[in-house]
């Protein structure tokens, strides 16, 4: 049973004429007759009495309700897909890692809401691995995460590289490691570490780096908020490896300081991930374009400010000896 058979059946039912049904549908009368005949052949019963006017048989009367329901559902589906194609969707859901959500995302959200005021934008702050899982499960439309090539290798995934940034050590200003301009990994391994919880890409990245250095990671506490990291680190001997963007306001806190690692500086790549089919939807495509433009610009500006700030700090440190 095909949709055009049911549409022909309904047109004849409503006009009571094969000729008028053909005119309504914009086809020939023979086409309408052929569709109705094929429908009757499938049902094994006639649906019309073919007299001066086409009247429903018992079988046709039974079919009428279901035919109307099926055609109505199809019309609703077509209308909904057309709205989706035009960007008229009720909401757009995004999963974002904490540091990007706090420091880079606000300009994107402002521009998107201005362009699509009728779309409800929902942002959830999650760890990278968890964010990619909910994207694969269809619970969000896009994810801004630390890249994990094992989780983004699928052919239906679209991955846009946004920026790469160094991972630095956050510590108390009075910490013994603060005497180094760059901290050797062997020295870093002597102190307890505060790390992100399981499901966060940063935890995996730090663990892998310690393994490559053939060093033991002395993890004493797992956290999932940047404020918690600051609160714990400033009060003891523990240190934390965090992305530079997560510590953008640390210069305002005299109880904390940061150092880079040596000889190898650990970095992370931040990417935008979505699926190919979602890029056919205008609001998602627009959100992607905004992220690629505004976050990259914001990170470039942030890197320049951080470099200038570090240069000034290095000059002060050099003059203090």
C-alpha positions as CSV (number, residue, x, y, z in Angstrom):
1,X,0.0,0.0,0.0
2,X,1.5,3.3,-1.1
3,X,0.7,6.9,0.0
4,X,-0.4,8.0,-3.5
5,X,-3.0,5.2,-3.5
6,X,-4.5,6.5,-0.3
7,X,-4.4,10.1,-1.5
8,X,-6.2,9.1,-4.7
9,X,-8.8,7.1,-2.6
10,X,-9.4,10.2,-0.4
11,X,-9.7,12.5,-3.4
12,X,-12.4,10.3,-4.9
13,X,-14.2,9.9,-1.6
14,X,-14.4,13.7,-1.0
15,X,-15.3,14.7,-4.6
16,X,-17.4,11.5,-5.3
17,X,-16.0,11.6,-8.8
18,X,-12.9,10.1,-10.4
19,X,-12.7,13.0,-12.9
20,X,-12.9,15.7,-10.2
21,X,-10.4,13.8,-8.1
22,X,-8.0,13.8,-11.0
23,X,-8.4,17.6,-11.4
24,X,-7.8,18.1,-7.7
25,X,-4.7,16.0,-7.7
26,X,-3.4,17.5,-11.0
27,X,-3.2,14.1,-12.7
28,X,-5.1,12.3,-15.4
29,X,-8.3,10.4,-14.6
30,X,-6.6,7.1,-15.7
31,X,-3.9,7.7,-13.1
32,X,-6.5,8.0,-10.4
33,X,-8.3,4.9,-11.6
34,X,-5.1,3.0,-11.7
35,X,-4.2,4.0,-8.1
36,X,-7.6,3.0,-6.8
37,X,-7.6,-0.3,-8.7
38,X,-4.1,-1.2,-7.3
39,X,-5.3,-0.4,-3.8
40,X,-8.4,-2.6,-4.3
41,X,-6.1,-5.4,-5.6
42,X,-4.0,-5.2,-2.5
43,X,-7.0,-5.2,-0.2
44,X,-8.8,-7.9,-2.1
45,X,-12.1,-5.9,-2.0
46,X,-13.6,-3.0,-3.9
47,X,-13.7,0.4,-2.1
48,X,-16.1,2.2,-4.3
49,X,-19.5,1.5,-6.0
50,X,-18.9,2.8,-9.5
51,X,-22.2,4.4,-10.3
52,X,-23.1,8.0,-11.4
53,X,-21.3,9.0,-8.2
54,X,-18.5,7.1,-6.6
55,X,-19.8,5.8,-3.2
56,X,-17.9,3.9,-0.6
57,X,-18.4,0.2,-0.1
58,X,-18.3,-1.4,3.3
59,X,-14.6,-2.0,2.8
60,X,-14.1,1.6,1.7
61,X,-15.9,2.9,4.7
62,X,-13.6,0.9,7.0
63,X,-10.6,2.2,5.2
64,X,-11.6,5.9,5.3
65,X,-10.6,6.6,8.9
66,X,-7.2,5.0,8.6
67,X,-6.5,6.6,5.3
68,X,-7.2,10.0,6.6
69,X,-5.1,9.4,9.7
70,X,-2.1,8.1,7.6
71,X,-2.3,11.0,5.2
72,X,-2.6,13.5,8.0
73,X,0.4,12.1,9.8
74,X,2.4,12.3,6.6
75,X,1.4,15.9,6.0
76,X,2.5,16.7,9.6
77,X,5.8,15.0,9.1
78,X,6.4,16.9,5.8
79,X,5.6,20.2,7.5
80,X,7.9,19.4,10.4
81,X,10.8,18.5,8.1
82,X,10.3,21.7,6.2
83,X,10.5,23.7,9.4
84,X,13.6,21.8,10.3
85,X,15.1,22.5,6.9
86,X,14.3,26.2,7.4
87,X,15.9,26.3,10.9
88,X,12.6,26.4,12.8
89,X,13.6,23.9,15.5
90,X,12.5,24.3,19.2
91,X,16.0,23.9,20.8
92,X,19.7,23.4,20.2
93,X,21.6,21.4,22.8
94,X,25.3,21.7,23.3
95,X,27.8,20.0,25.6
96,X,30.9,22.0,26.5
97,X,33.9,21.5,28.7
98,X,34.1,23.7,31.8
99,X,36.9,26.1,30.8
100,X,35.4,26.9,27.4
101,X,32.0,27.3,28.9
102,X,33.2,29.8,31.4
103,X,35.6,31.9,29.3
104,X,35.0,31.5,25.6
105,X,31.3,30.6,25.0
106,X,29.4,33.7,26.2
107,X,30.0,35.7,23.0
108,X,28.9,32.8,20.9
109,X,25.7,32.4,22.9
110,X,24.9,36.1,22.6
111,X,25.4,36.1,18.8
112,X,23.4,32.9,18.4
113,X,20.4,34.1,20.4
114,X,20.4,37.3,18.4
115,X,20.3,35.3,15.1
116,X,17.8,32.6,16.3
117,X,15.7,34.1,19.1
118,X,13.0,31.5,18.6
119,X,15.5,28.6,19.3
120,X,16.0,27.6,22.9
121,X,19.7,27.1,23.4
122,X,20.6,24.6,26.1
123,X,24.2,24.3,27.3
124,X,25.5,21.5,29.5
125,X,29.0,21.6,31.1
126,X,30.5,18.2,30.9
127,X,33.9,16.4,30.7
128,X,35.2,15.7,27.2
129,X,34.6,11.9,27.2
130,X,31.1,12.3,28.7
131,X,30.2,15.0,26.2
132,X,31.2,12.9,23.2
133,X,29.1,10.0,24.6
134,X,26.0,12.1,24.8
135,X,26.6,13.4,21.3
136,X,26.9,9.9,20.0
137,X,23.7,9.0,21.8
138,X,21.9,11.9,20.2
139,X,21.2,13.8,23.4
140,X,23.1,16.9,22.2
141,X,23.6,18.5,18.8
142,X,27.3,19.5,19.2
143,X,30.1,19.2,21.7
144,X,33.1,21.5,22.4
145,X,35.7,19.2,23.9
146,X,39.3,18.2,24.3
147,X,40.0,16.1,21.2
148,X,40.0,12.3,21.7
149,X,40.7,10.7,18.3
150,X,39.5,7.3,19.6
151,X,36.0,8.8,20.2
152,X,35.8,11.0,17.1
153,X,37.1,8.6,14.5
154,X,33.7,7.7,13.1
155,X,32.9,8.7,9.5
156,X,29.7,10.4,10.6
157,X,31.5,12.7,12.9
158,X,32.7,16.2,11.8
159,X,35.6,17.6,13.9
160,X,36.7,21.2,13.7
161,X,40.0,22.1,15.4
162,X,39.5,25.3,17.4
163,X,42.8,25.9,19.2
164,X,45.7,24.2,21.0
165,X,46.9,25.4,24.4
166,X,49.5,24.4,27.0
167,X,48.8,22.6,30.2
168,X,50.4,24.3,33.1
169,X,51.0,23.6,36.8
170,X,48.9,25.5,39.3
171,X,50.4,25.6,42.8
172,X,50.4,27.7,45.9
173,X,52.6,30.8,45.6
174,X,54.8,29.5,48.5
175,X,55.1,26.0,47.0
176,X,58.7,24.6,46.6
177,X,58.2,24.1,42.9
178,X,57.6,27.9,42.5
179,X,61.4,28.4,42.6
180,X,61.5,26.9,39.0
181,X,60.7,28.9,35.9
182,X,59.9,25.6,34.3
183,X,59.3,22.5,36.4
184,X,61.0,19.2,35.4
185,X,58.6,16.3,35.2
186,X,60.8,14.4,37.7
187,X,60.4,17.2,40.2
188,X,56.6,17.4,39.6
189,X,56.2,13.7,40.2
190,X,57.5,14.2,43.8
191,X,54.3,16.0,44.9
192,X,50.7,15.0,45.3
193,X,48.3,15.8,42.4
194,X,44.8,17.0,42.3
195,X,43.1,15.7,39.1
196,X,39.8,15.8,37.2
197,X,37.3,13.0,37.8
198,X,36.9,10.0,35.5
199,X,35.2,10.9,32.3
200,X,37.2,14.1,31.9
201,X,39.7,14.1,29.1
202,X,42.2,16.0,31.3
203,X,42.5,13.1,33.6
204,X,43.3,10.8,30.8
205,X,45.8,13.2,29.3
206,X,47.7,13.7,32.5
207,X,47.8,10.0,33.3
208,X,49.1,9.2,29.8
209,X,51.9,11.8,30.1
210,X,53.1,10.4,33.4
211,X,53.2,7.0,31.8
212,X,55.2,8.3,28.9
213,X,57.7,9.8,31.4
214,X,57.9,6.5,33.3
215,X,56.7,8.4,36.4
216,X,54.1,7.6,39.0
217,X,51.1,10.0,39.2
218,X,50.4,10.6,42.9
219,X,46.7,11.4,42.6
220,X,45.2,12.2,46.0
221,X,41.9,13.9,45.0
222,X,39.5,14.0,42.1
223,X,37.5,17.1,41.4
224,X,35.3,18.5,38.6
225,X,35.2,22.3,39.2
226,X,37.9,24.9,38.7
227,X,37.0,26.7,41.9
228,X,37.5,23.5,43.8
229,X,41.0,23.1,42.3
230,X,42.0,26.6,43.4
231,X,40.7,26.1,46.9
232,X,42.6,22.8,47.4
233,X,45.8,23.8,45.8
234,X,46.3,27.1,47.6
235,X,46.1,25.5,51.0
236,X,48.7,22.7,50.7
237,X,51.5,20.9,48.9
238,X,49.2,19.5,46.2
239,X,49.5,20.8,42.7
240,X,47.3,20.5,39.6
241,X,47.9,20.3,35.9
242,X,45.3,22.5,34.2
243,X,44.8,24.1,30.7
244,X,46.0,27.7,30.6
245,X,42.5,29.0,29.7
246,X,41.2,27.5,33.0
247,X,43.6,29.8,34.9
248,X,43.0,33.1,33.1
249,X,42.2,35.0,36.3
250,X,44.9,33.4,38.5
251,X,47.1,36.6,38.3
252,X,44.5,38.3,40.5
253,X,45.1,35.8,43.3
254,X,48.4,36.4,45.1
255,X,48.2,33.0,46.9
256,X,48.4,31.1,43.6
257,X,50.9,30.9,40.8
258,X,51.6,28.8,37.6
259,X,54.6,27.2,36.0
260,X,55.1,25.4,32.7
261,X,56.7,21.9,32.5
262,X,60.1,21.0,31.1
263,X,61.6,19.7,29.0
264,X,58.3,18.8,27.3
265,X,55.3,21.1,27.5
266,X,52.1,19.2,27.6
267,X,49.3,20.6,25.3
268,X,45.7,19.8,24.5
269,X,43.6,20.4,21.4
270,X,40.1,21.8,21.8
271,X,37.6,20.9,19.0
272,X,34.0,21.3,18.0
273,X,32.3,18.0,17.2
274,X,29.0,17.3,15.6
275,X,27.5,14.8,13.1
276,X,27.2,15.3,9.3
277,X,23.5,15.0,9.2
278,X,23.1,17.8,11.8
279,X,25.0,20.3,9.6
280,X,22.0,20.2,7.2
281,X,20.1,22.1,9.9
282,X,20.6,25.9,9.7
283,X,20.8,26.7,13.4
284,X,23.4,24.0,14.0
285,X,25.4,25.1,11.0
286,X,25.2,28.8,12.2
287,X,26.3,27.8,15.7
288,X,29.3,25.9,14.2
289,X,30.3,28.9,12.2
290,X,30.1,31.2,15.2
291,X,32.2,28.9,17.3
292,X,34.9,28.5,14.6
293,X,35.1,32.3,14.3
294,X,34.6,33.8,17.8
295,X,36.2,31.2,20.0
296,X,39.3,31.1,17.8
297,X,39.5,34.9,17.9
298,X,39.0,34.9,21.6
299,X,41.7,32.3,22.2
300,X,44.2,34.1,20.0
301,X,43.6,37.3,22.0
302,X,43.9,35.3,25.3
303,X,47.2,33.7,24.2
304,X,48.6,37.1,23.3
305,X,47.6,38.5,26.7
306,X,49.0,35.5,28.5
307,X,52.3,35.7,26.6
308,X,52.6,39.4,27.5
309,X,51.8,38.7,31.1
310,X,54.3,35.9,31.3
311,X,57.0,38.1,29.8
312,X,56.4,40.7,32.4
313,X,56.4,38.1,35.2
314,X,59.7,36.7,33.8
315,X,61.3,40.1,33.8
316,X,60.2,40.8,37.4
317,X,61.5,37.4,38.5
318,X,64.9,38.0,36.7
319,X,65.3,41.4,38.4
320,X,64.5,40.0,41.8
321,X,67.6,37.7,42.0
